[in-house]
Amino acid sequence: MNRDIEVIQARIKETSGFVDRLLEEVGGVIVGQKAMVEQLLVGLLSDGHVLMEGVPGLAKTLTVRTLADAIRTSFQRIQFTPDLLPADLIGTLIYDPRKSEFKTRRGPVFANVILADEINRSPAKVQSALLEAMQERTVTIGEDTYPLPSPFLVLATQNPIDQEGTYPLPEAQVDRFMLKLSVGYPNRDEELEIMRRMSSGPTPAAEPVVTPEEILTAREAVETIYMDSQVERYIVDLVFATREPAESGLAELDPLISFGASPRASIYLAKTSRAHAFLRHRGYVTPEDVRSVAMDVLRHRVILTYEAEAEEVTAEDVVTRVLDTVEVP
């Protein structure tokens, strides 16, 4: 077993060489927000989509654009609005009168990195069209089905304020996102650096330092990272603590949780934990890897009761209590 781990470790060290280079390039444009950048990479390496929530002006759009620039991939930013149609997203058939035939015009979803800006401002039909593309990795236009490029990553943003004229994503659709990030404000020193960097001279831009082929190779390597059976059980214990809190010594959470995390949470916790270990150049998963991604995997999968809302208890409060109580191997 030790020999196998040594082989995996050697492969991870070789394939993860681009990580520091990529983080450095993105850090040349984005000040602070290191946790957000790392979790975006976790989603990219785990082949999962990411939903980012934060007030306007926290560089969510700039971070996604910078990450796409640094990876030498095709990038499309789609501004979701109430009048957006599914055809504006996936494409449509255009009639050519000269040839008396229909031609396929592909929409902006045919790119490696998609920024779905303010996804909660579009109607349900548009949200469903995007989520179907995310799940199936294909798009049907007319009678033909087209595969989406690989890697394919959707990074969606939504603002927690100014909810007038929005169409909140249903819980079942939010569950399609592997991670939900809560983007916070920078500290004083970071804000000072942001002000200096962005208010004088041209806005810095990232140069391509990673190829899509390196990302696809890294994804294959991530799947081989060793996970001990105790860590696997720890993941299952965390998920079951959100479903059956009383059996995990969390009886006080029982009246606060309407629905716990689904089996998809267990799958995503395992995938993202491996990706987090990859970012640390390790060929094995530790419980700390699991704890580092647990909040972003679970916060949108724990559905609270009206009693919890009345007591102003948030999903983050529940997940924090679970992480503090479930025994770490």
N, C-alpha and C positions, 0 to 999 in steps of 0.2 A: 504493500500500500504506500509506504514512504517513497519507494522508487517511482510509483505512478505520480505522486504529488510533485516530486522533483521534476519529472518530465513536463507536467502541466505548468509548473512554475517557470521553467525555461521558455516554454512557448508563450506564456503570458508576458514575460519580460520582453520578448522579441516583438510581439504584436502590439504591445501597449506603448511602444516608444513614442508614438505620435501624440499621446495625451498631453504631456507637458508642453510640447510645442504648440498644440492647439490652444490650451488654456492661456499660454503666454501671449499668443496672437490676439485672442479675444480680450484678454486683460489690457492690451494696449489701447483698446477703444472703450471698453466698459469698465467703469470704476466701481469697485465693490461688487455686490451681487454675485459673489463667488458661489454661494450655495445654489442660486438659481441656475447659473451656468453649468455647474456640475450635475444638477438634476436633469437639465436638458440633455446633457451627454448620456446620462443613465437611460433616459427614454430612447435616445438615438441608438445606443448599443443594445438595448433590450427589444428593439423593434416595436416600441409602443408610443402612443400619442400622448401629448401633454396639454393640460388645461392650466393656464396661468390667470390668477385673479389678483388684482391690485388696483389701487387708485390711479388715475391718469398721471403720466409724467415720470414713471419709475423705470423707464428704458426697456419695457417689455418688447416693444416692436424693434428697437435698435439692437437689442441683444440677439433676437432671432435673426435679423438681417446680418449681423456681424458673424454669427455662427455659420450661416449659409455661405457667406463670402469666404470664410476661412476653410471651408470644406470643398470648395470648387464644385459646387452642385448648382443645379437650376433652382431658382427661388421665385415664388409668386406670393405677393401679398394681396389678399382679398378682403376688401372692406365690406363687412356685412351690414346691410341696411334693410329697412322694412320692405322696400320695393324690389329686392333681389329675387331672381327666379332661379329654379334649379338649372335651367339651361345656361344661365350666366356662369354657373359654376362648373358643370361637367361638360358642356358643349351641346351642340344641336345639329340637325341636318339642314343644309342650305340648298335651295333649288337653283341649279344652273340652267337658265333658259337656252343657252347656246347648245348644250349637250343633252338637254331634256332629261336630266338626271339629278338626283340628290347627292350632295357631297357632305362629308362629315367635317365639321369644324370643332376641333377639340377645345375644351375650356381650360381655364387656368389651373384646374386641379391636376393636370398632367405635368407635374414638376416634382423634384425630389423633396423639397422643403416647402410646405404650405403654411403661411401665416394667416389664420382665420381671425381677423381683427374684430373684436366685439361680436363674437358669435351669437350672443344672446339678443342681438338687435335684428335678426332675420326671422321670418316666419318658420313654422314647423317643417314645411315641405323642403325648404333649403337646408335646414339643419339635418333632416333625415337623409337628403341626398349626399351630404358630406359624410355623415356617419356611416352610411352604406359603403361609400368608397373607402373609408378608413378600415372597415371590417373585412370587406371582400378583396380589397386591393385591385379591384377591377371596376370599370365603368361601362354601362350599357347605353349606347346611343342608337336609337332606331332598333334594328334587329341584330346589330353587331355588338360584341363585347370586347373591350380593349383593356389590356393589362396596364396598370400604373407603373411608372418607373421604380427601380430599386436602387438605393434605399428610398423609402417613401415615409415621410414624417409630417404629421399635422400638429402644429403648435397653435392652439387657440387661446385668445385672451378674452376676458370679460371684466367689467368694472363692477365693484360691489356697491357703488353709489350711482345716483341718477338712473333709477330703475324705470322712469316713465318711458313708455314706448318700447319696452323690451319684451322678449319672449323667453322667459327662463327655461333652461334646458331641463327636461324631466329627469328624475333620478336614474331611470333605466338608461337614458342616453349618456348622462354624465359618467355612468359606470363603464362606458366604452373607453374612456381615457385611462391610460395606465397610471398616470400621476396627475394630481392636482396641486399646483404650487400656490402658496400664498406669498406674494411679493411684498416686502416691507420697505420702509424708508431707509435711506443710507444714514450712517452716523455723521457727526459734525465734520470730521477730517475728510471723509469720502465726499461729502457734499461740497466742501471747499475745493477739492480737486476737480470735481465735476464742473463747478462754476468756472474755474480757471481754464479747463480744457475745452469746454464747449462755448465759451463766450469770447474767445480770442483766436483768430485765425480760422482756417478751414477745419471742418469736422473730420477727425481721423477716421480711416477706413482700414479694414483688415485685408490682408493679402492671402491668397489661397496657400495653405500649408499642408493640407491633407487631401487625398483623393477618395472618391467614393469606393474604389476597390479596397483601400485600407480599412474603411468602415465595415464593409461586408466581410472582410477577412477577420476583423476584430469581433464581429457578431458570432462567427463560427467558433472563435476561441473562447468567447464568454460562456458559451453553452457547455464547454468542457471543464469549467472551473469546478473544483471539488467542493461538495457540500456534505458535511457530516450528518449522520442520522439524527443526532441531538439537535442540530440547528434546524433540520427539517421539522422535527417535532415542536421546536420553539415557535416556528412560523405558524403551524397548525394551532398551537395553544393560543397564540395571539388572536387569530381569526375566531376561534371558538369562544374566546372571552368576550367578543362583541356579540355573539349569538346567545350564549348561555352564561351570562356574567355571574350568576349566583354560584354555579359550579366552580368558578375560578376565584372565589373569594371576593366577588364584587357585587354582592347582593344589592347594594345601594344604587347600582346602575340599572337594575332590572326595570324599574318603572320609567326610566329615561330613554331606553332604546326601543324603537319600534321594530326595526329590522337590522340585523347584524350584517357583516360583510359576507359576500358570496364566495363560492370556491374560486372565482376569478381572482379574488384578492390573494389567496394562497399562491396561485400560479404566478401572479405579478410580483408578489413579495420575493419568491424564489428567483425570478428572472432579474429583478432590479438589484437584489442583494449580490448576485454574481457580477452584474455590471459595476456596482459600487466597488467591489473587490478589484475588478479590472482597473478602475481608475487609480487604485492604490498599488497597482503593479503586483497584485497577489494572485496566486493560483488556487486559493481556498477561501471559503466564506467564514467569517466570524459572526457571532451574535451582534457585534457593533455595526456590521454592515446592514444587518436586518433592521436594527433600531434607527439607523441613519435614513432609511427609505420608508419606514413604516408609516410615519405621519402622512406623507404625500400619497401613499398607496391607499390608506384607510380612511382619510378624512372625508372623502366624498362617497364612501360606501357604507357609512354608519348613519342610518336614518333615525332621527330622534322623534320622540313623542311630543304631543302638545304640552305635556307637563314639563318637559325639559325646556321648551321654548319659554314657558311661563316663568321658569326659574332662571332663565338666561344662561342655560348651560349649552355650550357649543359642542360640535362633533370633536373639535380639537381637545376640549376638556376631557371628553370620554376616552379618546385614544391615549392621551397623556396618562390618565388613570390606569388604563390597561397596561401600558408600557412600564409603569412604576410598580405594578402589582405582580404581573406574570413573572414567574421565576426564570432568570437568565441562566442557561446552561454553562 
